[in-house]
Amino acid sequence: MSTALALIYLLSTVSFVVGLRLLGHPATANKGNRLAAGGMGLAILSTLFLHELEVPVKIYLLIGGAILLGGIVGALMAVNVKMTKMPELVSLFNGFGGASAALIGLVEFGKGAGDPQTAATITAGVVIGSLTFSGSLVAWGKLDGRVKSTVFIPQRNIINNLVLVGSIVLAVLLALGVVQDPVWIYVLVAAGLLYGILFVLPIGGADMPVVISLLNSMTGIAAAITGVLYSNKLMLIGGILVGSAGLILTFAMCRAMNRTLIAVVFGAFGEEAQAGGEARTVGGTVRKTTASDAAILLNYAKDVVIVPGYGLAVAQAQHVIHELEQLLTERGVVIRYAIHPVAGRMPGHMNVLLAESQVDYGLLVEMDDINPHFPQTDVVLVVGANDVVNPAAHNDPASPIYGMPILEVEHAKNIIVNKRSMNVGYAGIDNELFYNSKTAMLFGDAKAALTDLVAELKKL
């Protein structure tokens, strides 16, 4: 490797690390994304033009055409995607990363014959890339409504583990050269694709944030393996950064969903807990409210916390809720947004959604920081959230969500909940909060209900 290329790789590596650091806060995330993307672009161009190999012109034309085509398609998809569809886009792009790793493994498989280390690297990349690709596509289908939220597979734990163990055994045999027929590498790809489908298919839509984080980390691992294969330190470091960041995020999502990583990998994931028998029946009186009454309550409050959920995203109501926030702020009301780690369909979904409507980043408060504040809150406005505010998480040991950290909005002085209906959330259970004597239900589409609420506030 030339000195110039090595220096550019070092510069690109620094841009990845600094960019990842900047992604840790909404105010600097955009800058971090651009910095890391710029470092990657620089690395790609330098690799193409500063390498020490003799490459025919037609190869350059093929590579340039592929980069141009991929860049145009990717840019068009990113520019036109709606904020509600961002999780689907992330899943799709993540799947493409896995597919790339698997295809590289297929191309390089013959070159690893006789070298167990190289063959092991190739087979690992093939397995991880294949299952990431198929799993990400299933996740995309679930998020997009093209695949049923939860698909029951009889004895799925046994089947999944058999396919996984079989894939690992075949990969080891290929790496050791015990199995040499090239057809077996395609069998390994098929096994990886099958496991990815079986792994994600039974998991419910509410658990998609954890699945997306895990699949994202696996794509990073696949990229790191490719870096080892080509002795490319930049690919290795980039893959390690993505893989480790994805795993850290996965553990954070697991804690937020009251899951364990072992349960994610080995089959108990997404199934209802049966800790103490049947969950208790929720009942009581539901108190309805109108936009006019809710506006009066908000108008005379001093401290208001807004809890956004997926219903806000579906209704595309982020701009209206920002207008509501501005109206109340002008009247001296202190406003905060309470953000649950798994609100929406991917980590950070609510942050991105609110950022689109120019909500001040300083108003977004994480769950652990906002929970102690609820007893002093005059009004909590819950918009489209359900399971993440359900008190059953700490009141009912038999509940499927028992032990899950939630936004403890039940401690607020007054609660307004906007929902389309009394339908249950993804956990499939009634929400105790809706029957709380302090709760008033504002039924209707989030955008329509908030628009009415804004109109009533302007009259006051």
ZAMARGU-4260 file (C-alpha; in steps of 0.2 Angstrom, whole numbers, plus 5000, padded with zeros to 4 digits):
<rodrens>
0) 5000/5000/5000 | 5007/5017/4995 | 5010/5030/5009 | 4997/5042/5001 | 4984/5028/5002
5) 4989/5024/5020 | 4987/5042/5025 | 4970/5044/5017 | 4964/5028/5026 | 4970/5035/5042
10) 4961/5051/5039 | 4945/5041/5034 | 4946/5031/5050 | 4947/5047/5060 | 4932/5054/5051
15) 4922/5038/5055 | 4926/5039/5074 | 4923/5057/5075 | 4907/5056/5065 | 4901/5042/5076
20) 4904/5052/5091 | 4894/5067/5084 | 4880/5055/5080 | 4877/5053/5099 | 4867/5070/5100
25) 4853/5076/5089 | 4861/5093/5087 | 4877/5086/5079 | 4870/5071/5071 | 4869/5079/5054
30) 4887/5085/5054 | 4893/5068/5060 | 4884/5059/5046 | 4891/5070/5033 | 4908/5069/5040
35) 4908/5050/5040 | 4900/5049/5023 | 4914/5061/5017 | 4927/5050/5024 | 4920/5034/5016
40) 4919/5043/4999 | 4937/5049/5000 | 4942/5031/5004 | 4933/5024/4989 | 4940/5036/4977
45) 4958/5034/4984 | 4956/5015/4983 | 4951/5016/4965 | 4965/5028/4960 | 4980/5026/4972
50) 4981/5007/4972 | 4997/4998/4965 | 4988/4985/4954 | 4986/4986/4935 | 4968/4986/4931
55) 4960/4987/4913 | 4950/5002/4908 | 4935/4992/4906 | 4935/4987/4925 | 4936/5005/4929
60) 4921/5008/4918 | 4911/4994/4926 | 4915/5000/4944 | 4911/5018/4939 | 4895/5013/4932
65) 4890/5003/4947 | 4895/5018/4959 | 4885/5030/4948 | 4870/5019/4947 | 4870/5014/4965
70) 4873/5032/4970 | 4858/5039/4960 | 4846/5025/4966 | 4851/5027/4984 | 4850/5046/4983
75) 4833/5046/4976 | 4827/5033/4989 | 4834/5044/5003 | 4827/5060/4997 | 4810/5054/4993
80) 4807/5043/5008 | 4794/5049/5021 | 4799/5050/5040 | 4787/5036/5043 | 4796/5025/5031
85) 4813/5028/5038 | 4814/5011/5047 | 4809/5002/5031 | 4823/5011/5022 | 4836/5007/5036
90) 4831/4989/5035 | 4832/4988/5016 | 4850/4997/5015 | 4855/4985/5030 | 4850/4970/5019
95) 4860/4976/5004 | 4876/4977/5015 | 4873/4959/5020 | 4870/4954/5002 | 4887/4962/4997
100) 4896/4952/5010 | 4888/4936/5005 | 4892/4939/4986 | 4910/4944/4990 | 4911/4927/4999
105) 4904/4918/4984 | 4917/4926/4972 | 4932/4923/4983 | 4927/4905/4989 | 4938/4896/4976
110) 4953/4907/4981 | 4953/4901/4999 | 4956/4883/4995 | 4970/4875/5005 | 4970/4890/5017
115) 4959/4886/5032 | 4960/4904/5039 | 4955/4912/5023 | 4942/4899/5020 | 4935/4902/5038
120) 4934/4920/5034 | 4925/4918/5018 | 4912/4905/5025 | 4909/4917/5040 | 4905/4931/5029
125) 4894/4921/5018 | 4883/4915/5033 | 4882/4931/5042 | 4879/4941/5025 | 4866/4929/5019
130) 4855/4929/5035 | 4857/4947/5037 | 4851/4950/5020 | 4835/4939/5021 | 4832/4944/5039
135) 4832/4962/5034 | 4821/4960/5020 | 4808/4951/5031 | 4810/4965/5044 | 4807/4978/5030
140) 4791/4968/5024 | 4784/4968/5042 | 4787/4987/5044 | 4780/4990/5028 | 4764/4980/5031
145) 4768/4967/5017 | 4772/4953/5029 | 4761/4949/5044 | 4767/4956/5060 | 4769/4939/5069
150) 4769/4923/5060 | 4767/4907/5070 | 4779/4893/5066 | 4776/4876/5075 | 4792/4871/5085
155) 4801/4886/5078 | 4814/4886/5092 | 4819/4868/5087 | 4819/4872/5068 | 4829/4888/5070
160) 4842/4881/5081 | 4844/4865/5069 | 4846/4877/5054 | 4859/4888/5064 | 4869/4873/5070
165) 4868/4865/5053 | 4875/4881/5045 | 4889/4882/5057 | 4894/4864/5055 | 4894/4866/5036
170) 4904/4882/5037 | 4917/4873/5048 | 4918/4858/5036 | 4920/4870/5021 | 4934/4880/5030
175) 4944/4864/5035 | 4942/4857/5017 | 4933/4842/5022 | 4919/4847/5010 | 4927/4853/4994
180) 4913/4853/4981 | 4909/4871/4976 | 4890/4867/4976 | 4891/4867/4995 | 4895/4885/4997
185) 4878/4888/4988 | 4870/4877/5001 | 4878/4887/5014 | 4871/4903/5007 | 4853/4895/5006
190) 4855/4889/5024 | 4860/4907/5029 | 4845/4914/5020 | 4833/4902/5027 | 4839/4905/5045
195) 4837/4924/5042 | 4819/4921/5037 | 4815/4909/5051 | 4823/4921/5064 | 4814/4937/5060
200) 4797/4930/5053 | 4789/4925/5070 | 4795/4941/5079 | 4781/4954/5082 | 4781/4972/5075
205) 4784/4980/5092 | 4800/4971/5094 | 4807/4977/5077 | 4819/4991/5085 | 4829/4977/5094
210) 4829/4966/5078 | 4835/4981/5067 | 4849/4985/5079 | 4855/4967/5080 | 4854/4965/5061
215) 4863/4981/5059 | 4877/4975/5070 | 4878/4959/5060 | 4881/4969/5044 | 4895/4978/5052
220) 4903/4961/5057 | 4901/4955/5040 | 4910/4971/5033 | 4924/4968/5046 | 4926/4950/5040
225) 4928/4956/5022 | 4941/4968/5028 | 4951/4953/5036 | 4949/4944/5019 | 4956/4958/5009
230) 4969/4964/5023 | 4960/4981/5022 | 4962/4990/5038 | 4949/5003/5034 | 4935/4990/5030
235) 4940/4981/5046 | 4939/4997/5057 | 4923/5003/5049 | 4915/4986/5051 | 4920/4985/5069
240) 4913/5002/5073 | 4897/4997/5065 | 4896/4980/5073 | 4901/4986/5090 | 4889/5002/5090
245) 4875/4990/5084 | 4878/4978/5098 | 4878/4992/5111 | 4862/4999/5104 | 4855/4981/5104
250) 4859/4979/5122 | 4851/4996/5126 | 4835/4991/5116 | 4834/4974/5125 | 4834/4983/5142
255) 4821/4995/5135 | 4810/4980/5129 | 4814/4970/5145 | 4822/4956/5134 | 4839/4947/5134
260) 4851/4945/5120 | 4850/4926/5123 | 4831/4926/5121 | 4834/4936/5105 | 4846/4923/5097
265) 4839/4907/5104 | 4820/4908/5102 | 4811/4915/5117 | 4811/4932/5109 | 4794/4941/5105
270) 4784/4928/5114 | 4773/4933/5129 | 4780/4930/5146 | 4770/4918/5157 | 4778/4924/5173
275) 4763/4922/5185 | 4749/4915/5176 | 4736/4925/5166 | 4737/4944/5166 | 4724/4952/5176
280) 4709/4959/5167 | 4709/4978/5165 | 4692/4987/5167 | 4684/5003/5173 | 4677/5019/5166
285) 4685/5027/5151 | 4683/5046/5152 | 4682/5055/5135 | 4687/5073/5132 | 4685/5085/5117
290) 4698/5096/5109 | 4690/5111/5117 | 4691/5104/5135 | 4709/5098/5132 | 4714/5115/5125
295) 4708/5123/5141 | 4717/5111/5152 | 4733/5114/5142 | 4731/5133/5141 | 4731/5135/5160
300) 4745/5122/5164 | 4762/5128/5169 | 4771/5112/5164 | 4767/5100/5150 | 4775/5084/5144
305) 4771/5077/5127 | 4774/5059/5124 | 4775/5055/5105 | 4772/5037/5098 | 4770/5028/5082
310) 4753/5035/5080 | 4760/5052/5078 | 4772/5046/5064 | 4758/5036/5055 | 4747/5052/5055
315) 4761/5063/5049 | 4757/5075/5064 | 4774/5080/5068 | 4772/5098/5061 | 4755/5100/5070
320) 4762/5095/5087 | 4777/5107/5084 | 4764/5121/5081 | 4755/5116/5097 | 4771/5116/5107
325) 4775/5134/5100 | 4758/5140/5105 | 4759/5134/5123 | 4777/5141/5124 | 4771/5158/5119
330) 4759/5157/5133 | 4772/5153/5146 | 4770/5135/5147 | 4785/5124/5150 | 4786/5110/5136
335) 4796/5094/5136 | 4795/5079/5124 | 4797/5062/5133 | 4806/5050/5122 | 4805/5031/5126
340) 4820/5021/5118 | 4809/5010/5108 | 4795/5022/5103 | 4791/5020/5085 | 4799/5006/5074
345) 4817/5009/5076 | 4829/5017/5088 | 4829/5036/5087 | 4813/5036/5076 | 4804/5049/5087
350) 4820/5060/5087 | 4821/5060/5068 | 4803/5063/5066 | 4802/5078/5078 | 4819/5085/5071
355) 4810/5085/5054 | 4797/5098/5061 | 4811/5108/5068 | 4808/5104/5086 | 4822/5111/5097
360) 4833/5096/5102 | 4834/5103/5120 | 4816/5099/5122 | 4819/5080/5119 | 4821/5072/5136
365) 4826/5053/5138 | 4815/5041/5149 | 4827/5040/5164 | 4828/5059/5165 | 4810/5063/5163
370) 4802/5050/5174 | 4806/5059/5190 | 4798/5074/5184 | 4781/5067/5180 | 4774/5070/5198
375) 4777/5089/5196 | 4769/5089/5178 | 4752/5097/5176 | 4747/5089/5160 | 4754/5074/5150
380) 4749/5073/5132 | 4751/5056/5125 | 4750/5055/5106 | 4750/5038/5098 | 4759/5029/5111
385) 4753/5013/5120 | 4764/5000/5128 | 4778/5012/5132 | 4766/5021/5145 | 4756/5005/5151
390) 4758/5004/5170 | 4756/4985/5169 | 4774/4985/5166 | 4777/4987/5185 | 4760/4983/5192
395) 4756/4966/5185 | 4769/4952/5187 | 4759/4941/5175 | 4759/4954/5161 | 4769/4951/5145
400) 4777/4968/5147 | 4781/4966/5166 | 4798/4973/5170 | 4799/4983/5154 | 4805/5001/5158
405) 4791/5013/5153 | 4787/5032/5154 | 4779/5034/5171 | 4765/5046/5165 | 4752/5039/5177
410) 4761/5050/5191 | 4756/5066/5182 | 4742/5077/5188 | 4732/5076/5172 | 4734/5065/5157
415) 4727/5067/5140 | 4728/5052/5128 | 4726/5053/5109 | 4721/5037/5101 | 4711/5032/5086
420) 4702/5019/5097 | 4703/5008/5112 | 4712/4994/5102 | 4727/4986/5111 | 4745/4989/5106
425) 4758/4977/5099 | 4759/4968/5116 | 4741/4963/5114 | 4735/4969/5131 | 4724/4983/5137
430) 4732/4998/5144 | 4728/5002/5162 | 4732/5020/5159 | 4717/5023/5149 | 4706/5018/5164
435) 4715/5030/5176 | 4704/5043/5185 | 4716/5056/5179 | 4716/5051/5161 | 4705/5059/5147
440) 4704/5050/5130 | 4704/5062/5115 | 4699/5049/5101 | 4703/5052/5083 | 4717/5053/5070
445) 4732/5061/5078 | 4734/5075/5064 | 4715/5079/5065 | 4714/5079/5084 | 4730/5090/5086
450) 4724/5102/5072 | 4707/5104/5081 | 4717/5106/5098 | 4728/5120/5090 | 4712/5128/5083
455) 4704/5128/5100 | 4719/5135/5108 | 4720/5150/5096 | 4702/5154/5102 | 4707/5156/5120
</rodrens>
